[in-house]
């Protein structure tokens, strides 16, 4: 009998790797198809996708929901979407004393850890695959192995992401290859079974759109924002630069 497999997807970590590798070309990703291709001999029970809702810009929220709808329409109960939250923190500039509010995504790693340990305790799987390179998940892996020493656990590192700590803890861990990603895209259209309607890929989904910038000291050009590609919300640095025409140009760069 094939081993029962549950896959845990760290949405933010996966997005960083995909976007750094191919910008927006790899973002219409079918997570169930990818999971199946990574361990084809296993009996996939479910893919659990951990992300957070987009804040601020209605268009960005709509694009994210459009992607989530497509995932569910195409995969049904094989995909479980778990959303975290954001926490507001007041920051103070050490130079000028000005204050501003930043929103930080919270709970994704905690939710993954809770899911992994809970699923292990209830005997829901024989194997677990973590799509993440976040070393903060190491304690949860140790806890799961403590509950079930025979549990197979490995990490599938997103493109351009790696964790030496997770690799040492789970020697069977590996890098997701570009060919696996390119072979795992969602179809252009998916049918919602219950609503008898069609979810169609949006052209706007090909680019990332920044949400409104947080208010901060005007002397600093770096701001945190919440960015969505229609698929995964993620924290980015928004850099404002003056152009020769006097207007401001927005460029994006991942937080380090």
C-alpha positions as CSV (number, residue, x, y, z in Angstrom):
1,X,0.0,0.0,0.0
2,X,1.3,3.5,-0.9
3,X,2.2,5.8,1.9
4,X,-0.3,8.4,2.8
5,X,1.1,11.9,2.2
6,X,0.2,15.4,3.4
7,X,2.0,18.4,1.9
8,X,2.4,21.6,3.8
9,X,3.1,24.7,1.6
10,X,4.6,27.9,3.1
11,X,3.0,30.3,0.7
12,X,5.3,33.3,1.4
13,X,8.5,31.2,1.2
14,X,7.4,29.6,-2.0
15,X,6.5,32.9,-3.6
16,X,9.9,34.4,-2.9
17,X,11.6,31.5,-4.6
18,X,9.3,31.5,-7.6
19,X,9.4,35.2,-8.1
20,X,13.2,35.4,-7.7
21,X,13.6,32.6,-10.3
22,X,11.1,33.7,-13.0
23,X,9.4,36.8,-11.9
24,X,5.7,36.4,-12.7
25,X,5.9,33.5,-15.2
26,X,5.6,30.7,-12.6
27,X,2.9,32.1,-10.3
28,X,-0.2,30.4,-11.8
29,X,0.9,27.2,-9.9
30,X,-1.2,24.2,-9.3
31,X,0.0,23.1,-5.8
32,X,-1.7,19.7,-6.0
33,X,-0.1,18.9,-9.3
34,X,3.3,20.0,-8.0
35,X,2.9,17.9,-4.8
36,X,2.0,14.9,-6.9
37,X,5.0,15.3,-9.2
38,X,7.4,15.5,-6.2
39,X,6.3,12.2,-4.7
40,X,4.4,10.3,-7.4
41,X,4.5,7.0,-5.6
42,X,2.7,8.3,-2.5
43,X,-1.1,8.5,-2.0
44,X,-1.6,12.2,-1.7
45,X,-4.2,12.9,1.0
46,X,-4.2,16.7,0.9
47,X,-2.1,19.8,0.2
48,X,-2.4,22.4,3.0
49,X,-1.6,25.9,1.7
50,X,-0.6,28.4,4.3
51,X,-0.8,32.1,3.3
52,X,-2.4,35.4,4.5
53,X,-5.1,37.6,3.0
54,X,-4.0,40.7,1.1
55,X,-4.6,44.0,2.8
56,X,-5.4,47.4,1.4
57,X,-5.9,47.4,-2.3
58,X,-9.3,45.9,-3.4
59,X,-7.9,44.9,-6.8
60,X,-5.1,43.0,-5.1
61,X,-7.6,41.3,-2.8
62,X,-9.7,40.3,-5.8
63,X,-6.7,38.8,-7.6
64,X,-5.7,36.8,-4.6
65,X,-9.2,35.5,-4.1
66,X,-9.4,34.7,-7.8
67,X,-6.3,32.4,-7.5
68,X,-7.7,30.7,-4.4
69,X,-11.0,30.1,-6.2
70,X,-9.1,28.5,-9.1
71,X,-7.1,26.3,-6.8
72,X,-10.3,25.0,-5.1
73,X,-12.3,24.8,-8.3
74,X,-9.6,22.6,-9.9
75,X,-8.7,20.5,-6.9
76,X,-11.7,20.4,-4.6
77,X,-11.1,18.9,-1.2
78,X,-7.5,18.0,-2.1
79,X,-6.5,21.6,-1.3
80,X,-6.9,23.1,2.2
81,X,-6.3,26.9,2.4
82,X,-5.2,28.1,5.8
83,X,-5.0,31.9,6.2
84,X,-3.0,33.8,8.8
85,X,-3.2,37.4,9.8
86,X,-1.3,40.6,10.0
87,X,-0.1,42.4,13.2
88,X,0.3,46.2,13.3
89,X,3.5,47.6,14.9
90,X,4.5,51.2,15.5
91,X,8.1,51.9,14.4
92,X,10.2,54.9,15.3
93,X,13.0,56.4,13.2
94,X,16.2,56.5,15.2
95,X,17.4,59.5,13.3
96,X,14.4,61.9,13.2
97,X,12.1,60.3,15.8
98,X,9.2,60.1,13.3
99,X,6.8,57.2,13.7
100,X,4.9,55.0,11.3
101,X,2.8,51.8,11.3
102,X,4.0,48.6,9.7
103,X,1.9,45.4,9.2
104,X,3.8,42.2,9.5
105,X,2.4,38.8,8.4
106,X,1.9,36.5,11.4
107,X,1.0,32.9,12.2
108,X,2.1,31.2,8.9
109,X,4.9,29.2,10.5
110,X,2.9,28.6,13.6
111,X,-0.1,27.3,11.6
112,X,2.2,25.0,9.6
113,X,3.7,23.7,12.9
114,X,0.4,23.1,14.5
115,X,-0.9,21.4,11.3
116,X,2.1,19.1,11.1
117,X,2.0,18.1,14.8
118,X,-1.8,17.7,14.9
119,X,-1.9,15.6,11.7
120,X,0.8,13.4,13.1
121,X,-0.9,12.9,16.4
122,X,-4.2,11.8,14.8
123,X,-2.4,9.4,12.5
124,X,-3.5,11.1,9.3
125,X,-0.4,10.3,7.3
126,X,2.7,8.2,6.9
127,X,4.8,10.9,5.3
128,X,4.9,14.7,5.4
129,X,6.5,17.0,2.8
130,X,7.2,20.7,3.7
131,X,7.4,23.1,0.8
132,X,9.5,25.6,2.7
133,X,13.1,26.5,3.6
134,X,12.1,28.2,6.8
135,X,14.3,26.8,9.6
136,X,11.7,28.0,12.2
137,X,9.8,24.8,11.3
138,X,12.6,22.6,12.7
139,X,11.1,22.3,16.2
140,X,7.7,21.2,14.7
141,X,9.5,18.5,12.7
142,X,11.3,17.2,15.9
143,X,7.9,17.2,17.7
144,X,6.2,15.3,14.9
145,X,9.0,12.7,14.9
146,X,8.8,12.4,18.6
147,X,5.1,11.5,18.3
148,X,5.7,9.1,15.5
149,X,9.3,8.0,15.0
150,X,8.5,6.1,11.8
151,X,7.0,9.2,10.2
152,X,8.9,10.2,7.0
153,X,9.4,13.9,6.8
154,X,11.3,15.9,4.2
155,X,11.5,19.4,2.9
156,X,11.1,20.4,-0.7
157,X,13.0,23.7,-1.0
158,X,11.5,26.3,-3.3
159,X,13.7,27.5,-6.2
160,X,16.6,29.7,-4.9
161,X,15.7,28.8,-1.3
162,X,17.7,26.5,1.0
163,X,18.0,25.7,4.7
164,X,21.1,23.8,6.0
165,X,19.3,23.2,9.3
166,X,16.3,21.6,7.7
167,X,18.6,19.5,5.4
168,X,20.5,18.2,8.4
169,X,17.3,17.4,10.2
170,X,15.7,15.8,7.2
171,X,18.4,14.3,5.0
172,X,15.9,13.3,2.3
173,X,15.1,17.0,1.6
174,X,15.7,18.3,-1.9
175,X,15.4,21.4,-4.2
176,X,12.3,21.8,-6.4
177,X,13.5,21.8,-10.0
178,X,12.3,24.4,-12.6
179,X,11.0,21.5,-14.7
180,X,8.7,20.4,-11.9
181,X,7.3,23.9,-11.6
182,X,6.8,24.4,-15.3
183,X,4.9,21.1,-15.5
184,X,2.5,22.1,-12.7
185,X,0.5,25.1,-13.9
186,X,-3.2,25.5,-13.4
187,X,-5.3,25.3,-16.5
188,X,-6.4,28.7,-18.0
189,X,-10.0,27.9,-16.9
190,X,-11.4,25.8,-14.1
191,X,-15.0,25.0,-13.3
192,X,-16.6,25.6,-9.9
193,X,-18.5,22.4,-9.3
194,X,-21.0,23.7,-6.8
195,X,-21.6,27.1,-8.4
196,X,-21.6,25.8,-12.0
197,X,-19.4,28.7,-13.0
198,X,-15.9,29.2,-14.6
199,X,-12.8,30.6,-13.0
200,X,-10.6,32.0,-15.7
201,X,-6.9,33.1,-15.4
202,X,-6.7,36.9,-15.4
203,X,-4.1,38.7,-17.5
204,X,-3.5,41.1,-14.5
205,X,-2.2,38.1,-12.6
206,X,1.0,38.3,-14.5
207,X,2.3,41.2,-12.5
208,X,2.7,42.0,-8.8
209,X,0.7,45.0,-7.5
210,X,1.7,46.8,-4.3
211,X,-0.9,47.7,-1.7
212,X,-1.0,51.2,-0.3
213,X,2.2,52.2,1.4
214,X,2.3,52.6,5.1
215,X,2.8,56.1,6.6
216,X,6.3,56.7,7.7
217,X,9.0,59.4,8.0
218,X,9.3,61.3,4.7
219,X,13.1,61.2,4.9
220,X,13.2,57.5,4.4
221,X,12.2,56.0,1.0
222,X,12.0,52.4,2.2
223,X,8.5,51.3,3.3
224,X,7.0,47.9,4.0
225,X,3.9,47.1,2.1
226,X,1.8,44.0,1.3
227,X,2.2,42.9,-2.3
228,X,0.2,40.3,-4.1
229,X,0.8,38.6,-7.4
230,X,-2.8,37.4,-7.3
231,X,-1.5,34.2,-5.8
232,X,0.5,34.8,-2.7
233,X,0.6,37.9,-0.4
234,X,4.1,38.8,0.6
235,X,6.0,41.6,2.3
236,X,8.2,43.7,0.0
237,X,10.3,46.9,0.2
238,X,8.8,49.7,-1.9
239,X,11.4,52.2,-3.0
240,X,10.3,55.6,-4.2
241,X,12.7,57.6,-6.5
242,X,12.3,61.0,-8.0
243,X,12.5,61.1,-11.8
244,X,13.6,64.0,-14.1
245,X,9.9,64.8,-14.6
246,X,9.3,65.3,-10.9
247,X,7.1,62.2,-10.7
248,X,7.9,59.2,-8.5
249,X,8.8,55.8,-9.8
250,X,8.0,52.7,-7.8
251,X,10.4,49.7,-7.9
252,X,10.1,46.5,-6.0
253,X,12.7,44.5,-4.1
254,X,12.3,41.5,-1.8
255,X,12.9,42.1,1.9
256,X,16.1,40.5,3.2
